[in-house]
Amino acid sequence: MIKALLKSKMDRFSKQEKNIAAYLLDLKSDPRVLTSNALAEQLGMSQSTVIRFTQKLGYESFRSFLVDLNKVYAEDQRIKELELETSDAMKILILRYEEAIQETHILNKIEIIKQAVSMILAADRLVVYGAANSSIFAEYLSNQLNKTGLFVQFSKGNHATLVSVSQLGQKGLVVLISQSGETLDTLETAKRAKEHGIPIIALTGHHPNSLQEASDLVLYSSDYAKNVMNIRISQLFLVDILIQEITKSKE
């Protein structure tokens, strides 16, 4: 869990904090012999900086931080052992999936998920759009929302999507999916929604981008190290969480 936590906050760490996080993510030695002072000396910073870093992560003390770090180290060792056995490829894949799901869970507080669900349920009509690879998840989300009885419009074409957005009323809602948050067609759709006063929910990567700035509510998918598999699993998990919460609310 601590590994996913470090990855999820990497873009928001200071330079020194990034150095600490990078060191911990690539930890080679047994953390059971690690101390805050030793870590500080290895990284060329003060002990207080290291302790403040662990407190920023939510730990009361460096010792409690080490408890979780030991678990991560043990898990990493287990993965390395599995990677030596080709017959255990499926187990390795499961571990990678779990990592992506844990990170997505950390990135999105339940309060934000519920707020997104409330916005979707309050809309009389929705337009869902995603360009290129994101189109797959936009179409999947659209199909699942339609099954719950909501009025959802989806098109793979940007022009048709812009027309649909222009026809939304005051209770309309636009849901946009873009991992980069910089896809031109998606940003054009966001601009059209803004021009018509239509609120926007964005599903995008956890890094500063234009789509975040244009949206009223943002849900984050994993994009640490631009790992394609983690990104796709994260996006799918995020969409399924929304569908699950919406379905539960309508029961």
FENJOMO-V451842 format. One record per residue. RES is the residue in one letter. PHI is phi in whole degrees, 0 to 359 (none if undefined). Layout:
RES;PHI, RES;PHI
This chain:
M;none, I;294, K;295, A;296, L;297, L;296, K;296, S;293, K;257, M;306, D;294, R;254, F;282, S;287, K;301, Q;294, E;295, K;296, N;296, I;295, A;298, A;298, Y;297, L;290, L;292, D;247, L;299, K;259, S;263, D;292, P;291, R;294, V;256, L;275, T;233, S;297, N;291, A;295, L;296, A;298, E;294, Q;295, L;262, G;68, M;220, S;282, Q;298, S;297, T;295, V;295, I;294, R;297, F;298, T;292, Q;292, K;296, L;281, G;106, Y;264, E;287, S;211, F;294, R;297, S;294, F;296, L;296, V;301, D;290, L;296, N;298, K;295, V;297, Y;299, A;297, E;293, D;298, Q;296, R;294, I;296, K;298, E;293, L;293, E;294, L;280, E;245, T;298, S;292, D;259, A;301, M;295, K;295, I;297, L;298, I;299, L;297, R;294, Y;298, E;299, E;297, A;296, I;293, Q;297, E;295, T;297, H;298, I;293, L;291, N;239, K;292, I;300, E;297, I;288, I;300, K;294, Q;295, A;296, V;299, S;298, M;296, I;293, L;291, A;279, A;282, D;274, R;203, L;237, V;242, V;245, Y;213, G;205, A;265, A;52, N;296, S;291, S;299, I;300, F;285, A;295, E;293, Y;297, L;298, S;300, N;298, Q;291, L;294, N;299, K;294, T;275, G;98, L;278, F;270, V;236, Q;248, F;221, S;215, K;283, G;270, N;291, H;298, A;297, T;294, L;298, V;296, S;298, V;296, S;296, Q;267, L;289, G;269, Q;296, K;263, G;283, L;211, V;245, V;244, L;242, I;240, S;203, Q;295, S;284, G;75, E;234, T;294, L;300, D;297, T;292, L;293, E;294, T;295, A;297, K;297, R;297, A;298, K;298, E;299, H;259, G;69, I;264, P;294, I;233, I;252, A;247, L;248, T;211, G;291, H;274, H;207, P;303, N;206, S;293, L;293, Q;303, E;296, A;274, S;262, D;273, L;211, V;235, L;248, Y;252, S;252, S;293, D;216, Y;298, A;61, K;55, N;285, V;301, M;297, N;300, I;299, R;295, I;296, S;298, Q;297, L;296, F;299, L;296, V;297, D;294, I;298, L;301, I;298, Q;299, E;293, I;293, T;299, K;297, S;291, K;267, E;287
